[in-house]
Amino acid sequence: MEAIVNLRTVYFLAAVAIFLVSLAALGIYYYFRGRKTSRGEWEDLLQRLVSVDRDHVALIALDIIDETGAPRKDEEDTTLESSQIWTLIGGLEGLERLERNCDVLIDMAFYVQQWYPEALVVAELLRLNAREIAWHVSRLKGAAQTGNLEASFPAYAQRAIATYYLMTRRVLTLYELGNLPMFVDLQKAL
């Protein structure tokens, strides 16, 4: 009888040891996998960003809004002409680049949620902004098809650019508030 109890104890201890070793191995595996994936995902996000001249974006945006994002009160002081906006942003193709970057900005906000759950609110706001930009760009594409692009460009393009500018500021602020090490990379990219 005593031999059976000892044998059961040995089996039990062996099973517990195997379980603990397996658990530790899984923990180590997922820890290193998570670190590798996290960095890889971040690099992928940065690579998906299409290059745009951020100084031109800021110049165009700050012509109709102030630093806080509020519309400028002195609308008669807007200085940029339609042709200047067209040249600075790169025409309809430049606006399409901004539109593509909107998806990346949203993904960047969702990426932060791993460490900063409050990023969900920013991501949803960015999603709404991206829809607004897509609407402006679709209006401009329609105007191009009907031959009215020149007349429609200033209103729709400048609003889309201002919205994009605010999106980039929100993402930068999110990363800065989260005190994330990727903030410096993001500052250089945006």
Secondary structure, 3 states (H helix, E strand, C coil): CHHHHHHHHHHHHHHHHHHHHHHHHHHHHHHHHHHHHHHHHHHHHHHHCCCCCHHHHHHHHCCCECCCCCECCCHHHCCCCHHHHHHHHCHHHHHHHHHHHHHHHHHHHHHHCCCCCCHHHHHHHHHHHHHHHHHHHHHHHHHHHHCCHHHHHHHHHHHHHHHHHHHHHHHHHHHHHCCCCCHHHHHHHC
